[in-house]
Amino acid sequence: MAKLKSPIDDILKRSTPVEMPKIDWKAEHKKEVENYENWWKKEKKRIDNIKCPVCQSTKKENIEKTKSNNIIGPGYNSWVTEEYLVCGKCGVMYKDLKKPKNTLKYPKNIFY
């Protein structure tokens, strides 16, 4: 009587072990932090150069109105419902029309 072979035995005979690449997680994290800092410097410079459409002043305040899902602890989430700039000189409300669509390219909590 012939011995029944399982498909797993056949796979084990044919396969060779794969060595996983070694990753330096600290160096990868450091690279991500540097990328975030460079991105934030460019974005901050762009935001600082935005002028009021009426008086051309660069003094402004960023107003963000948010909404949350009212969960305390794990599962908490909030999102921006309205965002605009207010001129510090004349009080005009205006929006940043050239704002990048993906502003969360780098998460805010990257520094953990």
FENCORVEN-V966984 format. One record per residue. N is the residue number from 1. RES is the residue in one letter. PHI is phi in radians with two decimals (none if undefined). Layout:
BEGIN
N:RES:PHI
N:RES:PHI
END
This chain:
BEGIN
1:M:none
2:A:-1.37
3:K:-1.42
4:L:-1.36
5:K:-1.82
6:S:-1.52
7:P:-1.09
8:I:-1.17
9:D:-1.07
10:D:-1.14
11:I:-1.14
12:L:-1.09
13:K:-1.24
14:R:-1.43
15:S:-1.47
16:T:-2.06
17:P:-1.15
18:V:-1.83
19:E:-1.58
20:M:-1.30
21:P:-1.21
22:K:-1.50
23:I:-2.06
24:D:-1.54
25:W:-1.14
26:K:-1.15
27:A:-1.17
28:E:-1.10
29:H:-1.14
30:K:-1.07
31:K:-1.09
32:E:-1.10
33:V:-1.12
34:E:-1.10
35:N:-1.07
36:Y:-1.10
37:E:-1.09
38:N:-1.12
39:W:-1.07
40:W:-1.16
41:K:-1.07
42:K:-1.11
43:E:-1.15
44:K:-1.12
45:K:-1.11
46:R:-1.11
47:I:-1.15
48:D:-1.12
49:N:-1.54
50:I:-1.24
51:K:-1.89
52:C:-1.12
53:P:-1.20
54:V:-1.69
55:C:-1.83
56:Q:1.11
57:S:-1.38
58:T:-1.77
59:K:-1.36
60:K:-2.70
61:E:-2.24
62:N:-1.58
63:I:-1.91
64:E:-2.15
65:K:-1.83
66:T:-2.10
67:K:-2.33
68:S:-2.20
69:N:-1.61
70:N:1.04
71:I:-1.82
72:I:-1.77
73:G:1.75
74:P:-1.04
75:G:1.73
76:Y:-1.15
77:N:-2.62
78:S:-2.44
79:W:-2.54
80:V:-1.49
81:T:-1.70
82:E:-2.61
83:E:-2.51
84:Y:-2.71
85:L:-1.92
86:V:-2.12
87:C:-1.19
88:G:-1.39
89:K:-1.71
90:C:-1.93
91:G:1.47
92:V:-1.28
93:M:-1.61
94:Y:-2.62
95:K:-1.89
96:D:-1.49
97:L:-1.31
98:K:-1.74
99:K:-1.14
100:P:-1.06
101:K:-1.14
102:N:-1.81
103:T:-1.40
104:L:-1.71
105:K:-1.00
106:Y:-2.09
107:P:-1.13
108:K:-1.21
109:N:-1.73
110:I:-1.21
111:F:-1.59
112:Y:-1.92
END
